[in-house]
Amino acid sequence: MDWILVASAIVVLLIVTLIYVLTRGRTGGPRLQQLPAASRRPYAERWRVIETRFIDLPQEALQEADQLAVSILSERGAQMHHDRVLPRRLRQARRASQGRRSDPVLAMQRYQAIVDDACGRELREAAEHGRPEIA
């Protein structure tokens, strides 16, 4: 009878470990590196251009925002080779920008969160207003 309990405990432990390993890439994944200081300002300025284009050309702006997000995340060391391991915010932005239930504004907010996380909100806002970089 004791061996049944031990075997059951081992099976449960293996299942929990397997679930953890399979979901880790989807939820947490490896931490992203910081962007080099020299990269932050150009990305923030590029975001400003994309954001202003959104009013007149929303679909083109969304495509450019996706390309910018991919560039930022790639430079930060994110795994970009398969949809299942894409960073959560990028998956959310893409979901919001596609399909019948698309929400372009929400998608732009998700892309902006990627820019803010990489460059800093203050730097992005400074670029939007044409102010010099904040030290």
Backbone bond lengths (Angstrom), bond angles and torsions (degrees), N, CA, C in turn:
res aa  C-N    CA-C-N  psi(-1)  N-CA   C-N-CA  omega(-1)  CA-C   N-CA-C  phi
1 M - - - 1.446 - - 1.518 111.19 -
2 D 1.348 118.34 -39.56 1.457 121.21 179.96 1.529 111.59 -64.71
3 W 1.324 117.34 -34.66 1.465 119.55 -178.98 1.526 111.04 -67.24
4 I 1.353 117.80 -27.94 1.466 121.88 177.22 1.529 109.64 -67.70
5 L 1.321 116.75 -42.19 1.466 120.67 178.02 1.528 111.04 -64.52
6 V 1.324 116.44 -42.94 1.463 120.66 179.07 1.524 110.52 -64.02
7 A 1.321 117.11 -45.23 1.464 121.35 179.36 1.526 110.59 -63.34
8 S 1.327 117.67 -40.56 1.466 121.59 178.30 1.526 110.77 -63.68
9 A 1.310 116.47 -42.64 1.460 120.61 179.42 1.530 110.92 -63.60
10 I 1.308 117.28 -40.49 1.468 121.22 178.54 1.531 110.42 -64.58
11 V 1.317 116.95 -43.73 1.468 121.01 179.49 1.536 109.84 -62.01
12 V 1.316 117.69 -45.60 1.464 121.39 179.27 1.526 110.26 -61.84
13 L 1.304 117.43 -42.89 1.461 121.50 178.69 1.526 111.14 -62.60
14 L 1.308 117.79 -41.60 1.462 121.33 177.56 1.527 111.70 -64.24
15 I 1.306 117.36 -40.73 1.464 121.11 179.34 1.526 110.45 -65.37
16 V 1.309 117.25 -45.21 1.464 121.08 178.42 1.525 110.63 -61.64
17 T 1.309 118.05 -42.98 1.462 122.08 177.83 1.521 111.14 -62.26
18 L 1.314 117.23 -43.57 1.458 121.62 178.93 1.528 111.27 -62.45
19 I 1.311 117.05 -44.62 1.472 120.93 178.03 1.521 110.15 -61.26
20 Y 1.301 118.13 -43.70 1.460 121.69 178.84 1.525 111.30 -60.52
21 V 1.304 117.53 -47.04 1.468 121.92 -178.79 1.525 110.77 -63.54
22 L 1.320 117.89 -42.06 1.459 121.26 -178.18 1.522 113.10 -70.26
23 T 1.317 118.34 -33.13 1.466 120.71 -177.68 1.521 113.29 -92.42
24 R 1.289 119.10 -15.09 1.464 121.75 -177.79 1.522 111.80 -58.67
25 G 1.306 118.81 -42.42 1.454 122.06 180.00 1.514 112.83 -65.76
26 R 1.317 117.26 -27.03 1.460 120.75 -178.43 1.512 112.27 -84.23
27 T 1.301 118.12 -31.37 1.455 119.55 -173.21 1.508 112.51 -102.80
28 G 1.291 118.08 -56.29 1.446 119.90 -176.03 1.502 112.26 -98.20
29 G 1.293 115.31 -64.76 1.451 119.79 -179.20 1.519 110.66 67.25
30 P 1.304 116.08 -179.29 1.448 119.20 179.72 1.524 110.83 -70.53
31 R 1.318 115.45 149.16 1.471 119.77 177.31 1.517 109.36 -69.32
32 L 1.308 115.19 143.51 1.454 120.34 178.54 1.520 110.21 -81.35
33 Q 1.310 115.38 146.35 1.459 120.90 176.70 1.520 109.26 -75.94
34 Q 1.325 115.95 158.36 1.457 119.67 173.79 1.512 109.20 -74.39
35 L 1.316 115.43 148.02 1.462 119.30 174.22 1.520 109.07 -71.81
36 P 1.321 117.46 144.02 1.465 118.78 172.17 1.528 109.17 -61.18
37 A 1.303 117.18 147.04 1.467 121.65 -178.34 1.531 111.42 -55.27
38 A 1.315 117.41 -36.10 1.469 121.02 -178.12 1.524 112.43 -67.40
39 S 1.318 118.76 -19.82 1.464 122.23 -179.03 1.521 112.96 -89.71
40 R 1.303 117.38 -23.58 1.464 120.62 -171.41 1.525 113.23 -64.54
41 R 1.308 117.32 -50.92 1.473 120.63 -176.81 1.535 111.67 -60.97
42 P 1.346 119.81 -47.93 1.466 118.75 178.57 1.527 113.29 -59.23
43 Y 1.333 117.47 -38.47 1.463 119.63 177.46 1.534 110.70 -66.02
44 A 1.325 117.21 -42.68 1.469 120.67 179.29 1.525 110.80 -63.18
45 E 1.315 116.97 -40.09 1.466 120.34 178.75 1.528 110.88 -68.62
46 R 1.315 117.12 -38.70 1.461 120.61 177.66 1.526 110.05 -63.42
47 W 1.338 116.68 -39.27 1.456 120.40 177.56 1.530 110.11 -60.61
48 R 1.319 117.71 -42.15 1.466 121.76 179.61 1.527 110.52 -57.02
49 V 1.333 117.12 -44.17 1.467 121.94 179.31 1.530 110.14 -63.24
50 I 1.325 116.40 -45.21 1.470 120.85 -179.66 1.524 110.36 -62.13
51 E 1.304 115.98 -43.49 1.459 120.99 -178.22 1.534 111.53 -62.32
52 T 1.316 117.75 -39.51 1.467 119.72 179.03 1.527 111.39 -70.67
53 R 1.312 118.13 -30.33 1.467 121.80 177.56 1.531 111.67 -71.89
54 F 1.311 116.80 -22.17 1.457 121.61 -176.08 1.532 112.07 -58.79
55 I 1.318 117.31 -34.11 1.467 121.22 -177.36 1.528 110.58 -63.23
56 D 1.322 116.97 -47.76 1.467 120.68 -175.92 1.519 113.51 -90.56
57 L 1.318 117.76 -32.93 1.468 122.20 -175.31 1.528 110.09 -132.94
58 P 1.329 117.22 70.56 1.476 119.15 -173.51 1.527 114.51 -59.60
59 Q 1.324 118.72 -41.12 1.460 119.64 -177.95 1.521 111.88 -67.45
60 E 1.322 116.52 -41.65 1.462 119.50 176.87 1.529 110.71 -64.62
61 A 1.324 116.22 -40.90 1.465 120.06 179.28 1.527 110.52 -63.13
62 L 1.322 116.85 -39.43 1.465 119.85 178.00 1.522 111.28 -64.12
63 Q 1.320 116.93 -40.52 1.471 119.87 177.63 1.527 110.55 -63.91
64 E 1.322 116.56 -42.48 1.463 120.11 178.71 1.527 110.92 -66.86
65 A 1.327 116.71 -38.31 1.469 120.46 177.78 1.521 110.22 -62.51
66 D 1.329 116.70 -39.88 1.462 120.41 178.43 1.528 110.09 -64.51
67 Q 1.314 116.95 -44.28 1.470 120.70 179.01 1.526 110.85 -62.30
68 L 1.332 116.58 -41.52 1.462 120.39 178.40 1.527 110.42 -63.89
69 A 1.333 116.50 -44.56 1.464 120.43 179.47 1.523 111.17 -61.11
70 V 1.323 116.66 -42.03 1.469 120.45 178.99 1.531 109.98 -63.66
71 S 1.322 117.48 -41.64 1.473 120.74 178.25 1.525 111.09 -61.97
72 I 1.319 115.26 -46.13 1.472 120.14 -179.81 1.520 110.22 -61.88
73 L 1.318 116.49 -50.79 1.464 120.20 -176.98 1.524 111.88 -65.38
74 S 1.313 117.37 -36.39 1.470 120.25 176.94 1.522 110.42 -63.77
75 E 1.318 115.99 -44.95 1.466 119.17 179.46 1.527 111.49 -64.55
76 R 1.313 116.28 -27.85 1.461 120.44 179.05 1.529 112.42 -84.08
77 G 1.339 117.10 -2.61 1.455 120.21 175.06 1.517 115.43 94.25
78 A 1.326 117.79 14.91 1.467 120.39 178.97 1.522 110.12 -71.18
79 Q 1.314 115.15 148.19 1.459 120.49 175.13 1.523 107.51 -78.83
80 M 1.331 116.33 122.30 1.457 120.22 -174.22 1.527 111.73 -122.23
81 H 1.318 118.21 15.14 1.461 120.73 -172.45 1.528 114.57 -88.50
82 H 1.308 119.19 -11.07 1.462 120.46 -177.52 1.524 109.00 -151.25
83 D 1.329 117.32 140.95 1.460 121.73 -176.79 1.525 113.43 -56.04
84 R 1.318 117.10 -34.51 1.469 119.59 -176.15 1.518 113.40 -69.73
85 V 1.322 117.62 -21.65 1.465 119.21 -178.76 1.522 112.20 -108.58
86 L 1.323 118.01 8.06 1.456 119.86 176.08 1.519 109.59 -63.72
87 P 1.306 117.22 147.71 1.468 118.93 176.47 1.529 111.25 -56.62
88 R 1.298 115.20 145.22 1.466 123.25 -175.08 1.522 112.17 -53.97
89 R 1.321 117.44 -46.92 1.464 119.63 -177.47 1.528 112.00 -63.12
90 L 1.314 117.41 -35.77 1.462 119.95 178.35 1.526 110.09 -68.00
91 R 1.319 117.00 -42.28 1.472 119.62 176.87 1.525 110.66 -60.91
92 Q 1.333 116.89 -42.45 1.462 120.99 179.75 1.529 111.30 -63.80
93 A 1.321 116.76 -42.94 1.467 120.74 179.78 1.520 110.09 -62.72
94 R 1.309 116.35 -44.61 1.462 119.62 -179.29 1.523 111.32 -65.30
95 R 1.318 117.47 -40.17 1.463 120.51 177.75 1.533 110.37 -61.76
96 A 1.327 116.23 -41.78 1.466 120.68 -178.39 1.519 112.39 -70.01
97 S 1.317 117.89 -22.13 1.465 120.07 -176.48 1.522 113.68 -95.86
98 Q 1.321 117.82 -4.21 1.460 120.17 -173.71 1.521 111.61 -124.92
99 G 1.312 114.94 159.78 1.455 121.41 172.55 1.517 113.78 86.27
100 R 1.308 114.27 -179.41 1.471 121.04 -178.50 1.519 112.28 -66.57
101 R 1.295 116.62 -30.46 1.466 120.71 -177.13 1.519 111.50 -100.44
102 S 1.320 115.82 31.64 1.455 118.89 -176.68 1.527 110.45 -66.55
103 D 1.308 114.64 150.12 1.464 122.94 177.88 1.521 106.43 -135.09
104 P 1.337 117.45 88.79 1.463 120.71 -175.58 1.528 113.93 -57.34
105 V 1.324 117.04 -35.73 1.467 119.69 179.79 1.527 110.00 -66.14
106 L 1.316 116.91 -44.98 1.468 120.37 177.28 1.523 110.48 -62.03
107 A 1.323 116.87 -40.87 1.465 120.02 178.11 1.526 110.38 -59.78
108 M 1.325 117.27 -45.30 1.469 120.10 178.98 1.526 111.12 -63.22
109 Q 1.313 117.16 -36.13 1.468 120.10 176.88 1.524 110.95 -64.15
110 R 1.327 116.88 -39.44 1.473 120.93 178.40 1.531 110.44 -66.32
111 Y 1.344 115.84 -43.56 1.469 118.78 177.46 1.527 110.36 -63.46
112 Q 1.321 116.28 -40.70 1.466 119.73 178.81 1.525 111.15 -61.64
113 A 1.322 117.39 -36.02 1.466 120.81 177.94 1.528 110.48 -62.69
114 I 1.333 117.41 -35.08 1.466 120.89 177.06 1.522 109.62 -65.96
115 V 1.334 116.33 -43.39 1.469 120.84 178.43 1.526 110.09 -64.00
116 D 1.323 116.66 -45.90 1.469 120.39 -179.81 1.517 111.85 -61.34
117 D 1.321 116.56 -41.59 1.461 120.31 -179.51 1.533 111.06 -63.76
118 A 1.331 115.87 -35.40 1.464 119.98 -176.90 1.521 112.92 -85.57
119 C 1.327 116.73 -40.83 1.467 121.13 -172.03 1.523 112.83 -102.66
120 G 1.298 115.68 -24.65 1.455 120.35 -174.52 1.521 109.68 98.79
121 R 1.303 115.56 135.67 1.461 120.52 -178.59 1.522 111.37 -61.84
122 E 1.328 116.61 -40.53 1.457 120.53 -178.15 1.523 111.51 -60.84
123 L 1.321 117.16 -43.06 1.457 120.94 179.63 1.529 110.59 -66.42
124 R 1.331 116.78 -41.83 1.464 119.43 177.60 1.521 111.16 -61.47
125 E 1.337 116.54 -45.06 1.466 119.93 179.65 1.523 111.23 -65.40
126 A 1.324 117.55 -37.14 1.464 120.74 176.85 1.523 110.34 -62.99
127 A 1.323 117.45 -41.00 1.468 121.43 178.13 1.521 110.46 -65.44
128 E 1.334 117.39 -36.91 1.462 121.19 179.37 1.519 111.50 -64.10
129 H 1.322 116.35 -33.63 1.456 120.75 -177.22 1.521 112.98 -100.76
130 G 1.324 116.20 6.07 1.464 120.33 178.00 1.513 114.17 69.49
131 R 1.330 116.76 20.99 1.470 119.99 -179.94 1.511 109.31 -85.42
132 P 1.322 116.71 154.44 1.476 119.28 175.68 1.520 110.03 -66.33
133 E 1.320 114.52 161.07 1.460 121.22 -177.53 1.510 111.00 -59.25
134 I 1.333 114.52 139.71 1.454 121.31 177.96 1.517 108.16 -84.14
135 A 1.330 116.69 131.84 1.469 120.59 -178.15 1.494 111.62 -82.39
